Amino acid sequence: MAANQTVPQDNSNNPLEKWGRILLSLLIAAGVILALRWSVTFLKDKKAPEQLLLRLYDTLGMDGAATALRDVGLNPFASKLMLAMVAMVLGVAGIWALFWVANDLIGRISNFTLREKIRPLVFVGPAVLLLTVFLVYPAFNTMYLSVTEDIIGRVPDTVPEEIISESNIAELLTKDANKVVFGRYLINLPTFEIANVTLGDDSTAWIVIRGDNITVFGLQNYKFAFTDPSMHIAFRNNILWLVFGTSFSVALGLLIATLVDRIRRESLAKSFIFLPLAISFVGASVIWKFVYAWQPAGRPQIGILNAFVTMLGMEPVAWLINPPINTFALILIMIWLQTGFAMVILSAALKGVPSELLEAARIDGANEIQIFFSVIIPSIRGAIITVSTTIFIAILKVFDIVYVMTSGKFETEVIANRMFVEMFNFRNFGRASALAVILLVVVIPIMVINIRNLRKQGINQ
């Protein structure tokens, strides 16, 4: 069909009927939008379910039920259940109705080229918009925040009223500021100033004044990330997590996948190994907190490990308090969780190795160990890289396990947990953003390796 050919989509020859259908679609869309708006308001109000039930009882004349509800109140579980039902019903049905109306209206456009240009925008546009709002914009905003300096107490956030009309505001601000030395102006306009300053640790920053707003830019947050002793511990622990967590998860997954591939109850054995992956990181941490539980010597040990240790006649071990054993105890939890994932993926890759290739290696005199390292592993190299990079990224941003088990104390700090502490405990968004950017930078080359590996396997060509 030619690109400029037009295809009538509306078989009705009656203009009144045609415009009536269009009006009906628009009314449905307006009704859905109003319903979605009401649902958002409903979900934001914790008392909305109770008020809705009261209005319903009053409308139906159920005075007794309404009085009882006013006296006792709505059960919290019932309230949450109503909120969930409203979210699911109106959310799913409303979005479906909007897309149906949009498709109906687009289908009435007679010009084929215009219709096919608009249709992808309508169906893909909302997803792209959501990705932009919730992923792209936050990423760039995080980078912006990471270079903003927190020097509260030395330079204010807004221009004081007594100097707002001056022509050299930045210089006046730093005149009496503690440990801030004015350098020079880069730009000095009536409503816009950029000035270079030196902070107390001899680092350089830039003060930007726009109207009455003051922002300080510099690399202090990154300097903190790479020079602070507590951050050195976090980086060291992250390296330990990445090296031991990734290598042991992949190695154990490959070993188990190879062994269970030769037993009769393969699926049953895989189910037991895969089961921990169905548990959340927080749930796994709670389980292992009981495993690692410690009481001083002489007291009953409720932790499985210390019960076993004391049974052998040794002193109980404080697994989560003594460094560096506590870091390796936390890494063991991640290995326990990720081994099942590695096993499933690598088991599928093992089954894809041609049996003719293995038989040829055996005919040539190779033993099973030689076949494993010289034939099988090279054949599933792509799957091993994919699993390794996936686990690497999951371990790089590990937070839940550390936060639940130790909260980063006793030298178990990692970058993601420190980012959380800086943001929510210290309210230092610049430092937290700098740590987030560091994690992003480390993830990028791993993603590049993963994408190149997938392309070599013929995926995403």
N, C-alpha and C positions, 0 to 999 in steps of 0.2 A: 504494500500500500504506500502510495506516495506520501512524503512528509507533509505536503500542504493540502492533502485531501481532507475534506470534512466529512464527518460521519454523524448523522443526526442520532442523538441518544434518546430523544423523547418521541415515542411513536404517536403521541396524542396530537391531533390536529386542532384541538380546541384550546385556544390561548388561555381561556379562563381556567380550564383544568390544569394547564401547565403551570400558570402562576399560582394556582391554589396549592399545588404540590410543593412548590418552592416555599411558599409562605408557611405551609405546615412544617416543613423541615426546619425553617428558621425558628418557628415557635417551639419545636421540640428542643432545638439547640439552646434557646434561651431558657426553657424550663430546666434543662439539665444543668446549665451553668448556675442558675439560682439554687438548685438542689445541692450542687457541690459546694457552693458558697455557704449554704446553711449547714452542711455537714462539717465544714471546717470550723465554723463557730460552735457547733455542737460538741465537737471533739476537744476543743480548747477549754470548755467549761466542765469542771468535774461534777457540778450539780445538775447539769443538763439532763441526764437520764432520769433523775428523780423528778425534776420539773415536768418532763415529758409524760411520765407515768401519771403524775397528778392531774395534768390537763386531760389525759385520756380517761381517767377515772371520773373526773367531773363531767366530761362530755357524755359518758355512758351512764351517768347517774349512780355510780358505785360509791356512795358517800362513806360507807363503812371502810372500804379498802383505802380510800383517800385519807380518812382520819387516821387509820393505823399507820399508813406510810408517813404522814406528817409527824406522828408521835415517835415512831421507831427509826425512821430513815431507811434509805435503800441499802441493802447489803452491798459491801464493796465489790464482791465478786460479781454480783448481778450487774452492778454499774459498769464494771470493766467489760463484761460480756456484751452489754448493749452498745458500748462504744465500739467494740470490735465488729459487731454485726453491722452497725451503721457504716463503718469504714469499708468493710468488704462489699456490702450490697451497693451502696451509692458510689463507692470508688470504682469497682469493677464494672457495674452496669452503666454508670455515668460516662466513663471513658469509652466504653463500647458504643454507647449511643452517640457520643460526639463524633467518633470515627465513622459510624454508619451514616450520620447526617452529612458529614463532610464528603464522603464517597458519593452519596446520592446527588449532592449539589454539583460536584465536579463532573459527574457523569452526564449532566444536562448541558455542559458546555459543548457547543457544536463543533468548534475548531479542534481537530485532533491534536495538532502540534501543541497548542496552548494547554489542552487538557492533560497531555502526558508530561508537560513541564510542571504543572501545578501539583499533580497527584503525589510525586515523591516528596515535595516540600511539605505537604499536609501530613503525610504519614511518617516521614523521617524527621521533619522539622522539630516536633516537640521533643523527641529523644535527643537530637543534637543540642537543642536549647537547654535541656536538663543537664546534659554532660558539660556544657559550657558553664552553666551557673554553679553546679555542684562539684566539678572537677577542674576545669581549666582555670576559671577565675580564682578559686581558692589556691591553686598552685602558684599563680603569678602574685597573688596577694601575700602568700607566705614568703616568697622571695623578696618582695618589697619590705615586709616587716622584718626580715632577717638582717637588713642593713640599716634599720632605724635604731638609734642609740637610746638607751634608757639612762639619762643623766638627770633624773628628777631630783630636785634639791640644789642643783647647780644652774640649770637653765630651765625656766618654766615652760609649760605647754602652750600658753597663750601670752600675747604681748600685754604687759601691764598698761592700764589706762593712762598713767602719767607720762609714758614715753611713746605711745602709739602714734603720735603725730611727728615724732622725730625722724630725721633722715638717715641716721646711723643706729638703728635699733639693735642690730646684732652686736655692735661694739659696746653699746651701753649695757646690754644684757650680761655680757661676759666681764664687764669691768669689776663688778663685785661678786661674781660667781666663784664658788670654791673649786680650785684645781682646774680651771678653764682659762686658757690664755688666748686672747684674740690674735689672729694672724693677719689676714688680709681679706679684702672684698674681691669676689669674683664678679658679682653683679650687685649694684646698689641703686635700685629704683624706688620711687615713693611707696609702692605697694608690694614690691618683690625684692628680697635680698638673699644673696648667697654669700656666706663668709666662711673662711677656713679658720678652725680653732685647734688648739693643742690641749689634750686632756692631761690629767695628772700622771698617767703612766707613759707619757711622751707619745701617745698615739694621736693620729690626726682624725678629725671629724669635720663635717660640713653642716653649718646651721642654715636652714632654708626657712625664710619668713614669707608667708603669703597672706596678706591682710593682717589679721591678728593671730593666725595660726603659726606655731613654731614646730618644726620637725628637724631632728638631728640625725644625719646619716654618717655611717662609718662602718668599720669592720670589727668593732669591739666584741660583738657577739661571736664571731668566728674565732677571734683571738682567745676568748674565754673557752670555746669548745676545744681548742687544740693545746692550750697551755695550762688550764686549771687541773690540779692534781686529781680531783674527784672525777673529772672527765677522762683522765688517763686510765683510771680504773674501769670506767664504763667502756672505753674503746678496747682495753685489754680483754674484758669479759666478752664483748661482742665478737672479737676475733676467736676466742676459745669456743664460743657458741657456734660460730660459722664453721670452724675447722672440725671440731669433734662432733657437733650435732649433725652436720651435713654428711660427713664421711661415714659415720657409724650408721646413720639412717639408711643411706644408699647401700652400704656394704651388707648390712643385716637384711635389708629388703631383697637384695640380689641373692644372698645365700639362701634365705628361706624360700624364695621363688624357685631356685634351682632344686632344692631338696624336696619340696612338696610336689614338684612337677612329676616325681617318680613314685608317688604313693597312691594308694587306691582311693582314700577319702580326701582327695585334694581340696574339694570345695569346703568341706567341714574344717580342715586345718586352716585354710585361708580365712575363713570366717572368724576364727578365734584371734588371728593375728590382725585382721582388719578392724575388729570391734572397737579398739581404743580410738580410732579415727572418728567414730560417731559421737565421741564425747567432746564437749567444748573444752577449750584451754582452761577456763575457770573451773569447770567440773573436774577435770583431770588434776588440777592443782589441789583442790579440796581433798580428793582421794589420796594423793601422794603426801599431803600434809599429815594424814593419819599414819601413812607408812613410815614417815620420817619422825614421827612424834618422839620426844625425848623427855625423860624425867631423870633427876639426879640418881646416882647409885644408891641402891637400897630401897627405892620406891618401885611400885609395880610399873612395868613398861607396857603401854598400850600400843606403841608403834611396832609394826611387824619386824622391821629390821633390828631395832634395839632388843626386842624380845628374843630374837634369834641370837644376837650377839651375847646377851647375858646368859642365854642357855649354854653357850660355849664356854662360859666362865670368864668372859672379858667385861670390861667396863662399858657402859652405854655411851654412845657417841652422839654428840649434838650436831646432827648432820646439817642443819640449816644455820648454824651459828659460826662454826669454825671455818675460816677461809684457808685454802681455796677449795676444800672438799665440798662446801655448800654450793659453789658455782657448778661443779660437776654433777652434784645431786639434782640441780635444776635442769641441767642439760639432759640428764637421763630421762626426765619427763617428756621432753620434746622428742627424743629418740623413740620412746615408747609410743608416742602419738603418730609419728611420721613413718615408722617402719612399715606399717600396713599399707599406706599409700604407695610407697616405693615398691613393695612386694607385688601389688596388684598390677601396676603399670609394667614392671619388668617381667612379670610372669606372662603377660600378654605378648611382650616382645620376644620372650624365649620361645613361645609357641610358633612364632613367625620365622624362626631359623629353619632353613630347609633341611630336612632329614637326610637328603642326598649328600649335603655338605659334611654332615657329621659322619656318615658312613664312609665317605671318601677319606676323611681324616683317620678313622680307625683302620681302614685298609692300609693306609700309609704307615701304620705302626704307632700312631700317637696314642698316649694313654689319656684317661679322662681329665686329668689336671691340665695337660697340654691342650686338649680340645677346649676346655673351659676358657683358658687364658688366651689362646691363639686363634680360636675359631668363634666361640660363642660371644665373648666380650666385644671383639671388633664388629660382629654382626649386629649387636644391639647398642652400639656406641651412641647412636642418636637418641635412643630412649633413655640411656643413662644420663646424657647431658640434659635432656628435658626434665627428668626427675630431680637431678642435682640442682639445677637452676631454680626450679619451683620451690624446693625445700630451702635452698639458700635464701631466697627472698622472704619466705615465711619466718625463718629464723632471724634474719636481719632486723625485722620489725617486731621481734618478740617483746611483749609487754605483759600480757595477762599472767603468765606463770610467775614472773618476777614480782609483780605487784601483789598477787595473792599470797605467795609463799613468804617473801621477806620484805616487800616494799622497797627493795633496793638497799636495805641495810646489810651490815656485816660484809661489805665489799662485794656485793652481788649486783651492783648497779649496772644497767645497760642503757644504751642511748635512748631507746623509746621510752623507758620508764623515767629517765632524767628529763626528757622533753615534757612528759606529763607533769612532773613535779615543778618544773620551771613555769609552766603555763598556769596550772590550777592552784599550786601552793604558794609560789612566789609572785604570781601575776606578772612574770617577765616574758611578754609575748615575743620580744625580739630574740632572746636566747632560745626559746622553744622553737621559733621559726627557723633559726639557723641550724638547729639540730635536725629539723625535718628536711631542710634542704640538703644537708650532708647525707642523710639516708637516701634521698632522691637521687643524688649524684652517684652514690654507690650502686644503686639499683639499675641505672641506665645501661652501663656496659654489660651487666648480666642479661638484661632484656635483649640487647643487641646480639649477644652470643646465642640466646635461645631462638631468636627470629632467624638468624643465619642457619642454625642447625635444622629448624623446621623447613627452610627453603631447600636445604640439601636433601631432605627426605621427600621433596616434591610437594610440600604443603605450603599454601599461600603463594603459589607461583604467580 
